[in-house]
């Protein structure tokens, strides 16, 4: 479900792209050192956004390191390390583990179950240190499975469950910024869920899998409706973000919120339109 919260590279300055990669590499290094290659394999770009956000908000002291990377072994790469990058690596493991278990519950994917078992020990260790976030994920899965089992075609309700869990993950500690961080996480979580449902619609039509977009997918203005729903989520997320007093790397964060998260949508929409045009001919 994850992997939608990323940059639009063409709109970033080279120095900002290099910084973004340094945060990404920092999370990767945390995963490698703490959870070995199994943990490293779970890395997604979603937590990179959160790491940059929290570092800027709390003005955390950041250490610069250089490490060799298995993907690019020719030279060392810059890595940023701080307490929030460490936190995001932990959240990455938790989300990956529960997402794999969800794939097993939903579609009985044996690969997902095998991967989840490899992460189980690490996820259990992390869960003990973050009871609030872990409880939110547990509750999220229960609600989502009930929604899927009963095939409740309420887009707001279904996406809201993902919003609730991301709201808690976006809050590393309770303080004066918790309210806006929760709002930002909540609406980005809803966006992630809805984007995933939007991307999977054609597949779910064929397989019969649960997808709340099915309720409106046959409407003549379906694409317009879907886009408006997604726009509402990003507008609310952006409104919460702009209330946070962040100066550091704000151009990267705005690139993600206002352009990057739409990149996959444009790709999906373009691919779908091309298929429809081919079918018409």
Residue pairs with C-beta under 8 A, 6 or more apart in sequence:
1 99
1 102
1 162
1 192
1 193
1 196
2 44
2 46
2 95
2 99
2 192
3 44
3 45
3 46
3 264
4 46
4 191
4 192
4 195
4 196
4 261
4 264
5 45
5 46
5 49
5 188
5 192
5 256
5 260
5 261
6 45
6 46
6 48
6 49
6 256
6 260
6 261
6 263
6 264
7 17
7 20
7 45
7 252
7 255
7 256
7 259
7 260
8 255
8 256
8 259
8 260
8 262
8 263
9 17
11 255
11 259
12 20
12 251
12 252
12 255
13 251
16 249
16 251
16 252
16 255
18 78
19 80
19 249
19 252
20 48
20 52
20 252
21 77
21 78
22 64
22 77
22 78
22 79
22 80
23 48
23 51
23 52
23 55
23 80
23 85
24 43
24 45
24 48
25 67
25 69
25 77
25 78
25 79
25 80
26 51
26 65
26 79
26 80
26 81
26 82
26 85
27 43
27 47
27 48
27 51
27 85
27 88
27 89
27 92
28 40
28 43
28 69
28 79
29 65
29 67
29 79
29 81
30 81
30 85
30 86
30 89
31 39
31 40
31 42
31 43
31 89
31 92
31 93
32 39
32 40
34 89
34 122
35 89
35 93
35 119
35 122
38 115
38 118
38 119
38 122
39 89
39 93
39 119
39 122
41 115
42 92
42 93
42 96
42 119
43 92
44 92
44 96
46 92
46 95
46 192
47 88
47 89
47 91
47 92
47 95
48 88
49 253
49 256
50 84
50 88
50 91
50 169
50 170
51 84
51 85
51 87
51 88
52 249
52 252
52 253
53 170
53 184
53 241
53 244
53 246
53 253
54 60
54 84
54 87
54 88
54 172
55 62
55 80
55 82
55 84
55 85
55 248
55 249
56 246
56 247
56 248
56 249
56 250
56 253
57 177
57 181
57 244
57 245
57 246
58 84
59 248
60 82
60 83
60 84
61 82
62 80
62 81
62 82
62 85
63 80
63 81
63 82
64 78
64 79
64 80
64 81
65 78
65 79
65 80
65 81
66 76
66 77
66 78
66 79
67 76
67 77
67 79
68 75
68 76
68 77
69 77
84 172
87 172
90 126
90 129
90 130
91 130
91 133
91 169
93 119
93 122
93 123
93 126
94 123
94 126
94 127
94 130
94 133
94 134
94 137
94 169
95 137
95 169
96 119
97 116
97 119
97 120
97 122
97 123
98 123
98 137
98 140
98 141
100 112
100 113
100 115
100 116
100 119
101 112
101 113
101 116
101 141
102 141
102 144
103 109
103 112
104 110
104 112
104 113
104 116
105 141
105 145
106 148
106 209
106 210
107 209
126 134
127 134
132 168
133 168
133 169
136 164
136 165
136 167
136 168
136 169
137 165
139 164
139 165
140 161
140 162
140 164
140 165
143 161
144 158
144 161
144 162
147 154
147 157
147 158
147 161
147 210
148 210
151 210
152 158
152 212
153 212
153 214
153 215
154 212
155 194
155 197
155 212
155 213
155 215
155 216
155 229
158 193
158 197
158 212
159 189
159 190
159 191
159 193
159 194
159 197
159 212
159 233
160 186
160 190
161 193
162 189
162 190
162 192
162 193
163 185
163 186
163 187
163 188
163 189
163 190
163 193
164 186
164 189
165 189
166 185
166 186
166 188
166 189
166 192
167 181
167 182
167 183
167 185
167 186
167 189
168 182
168 185
169 185
170 181
170 182
170 184
170 185
170 188
171 178
171 181
171 182
171 185
177 244
180 240
180 241
180 243
180 244
181 240
181 244
183 236
183 237
183 239
183 240
184 237
184 240
184 241
184 244
187 233
187 234
187 236
187 237
187 240
188 233
188 237
188 261
190 233
191 230
191 233
191 234
191 237
191 261
194 213
194 226
194 229
194 230
194 233
195 230
195 261
195 264
195 265
197 204
197 211
197 212
197 213
198 213
198 226
198 230
198 265
198 268
199 264
199 268
200 209
200 211
201 211
201 213
201 214
201 217
202 272
203 209
204 210
204 211
204 214
205 211
205 214
205 217
213 226
216 222
216 225
216 226
219 225
223 269
227 265
230 265
234 257
234 258
234 261
234 262
237 257
238 257
238 258
241 253
241 257
246 253
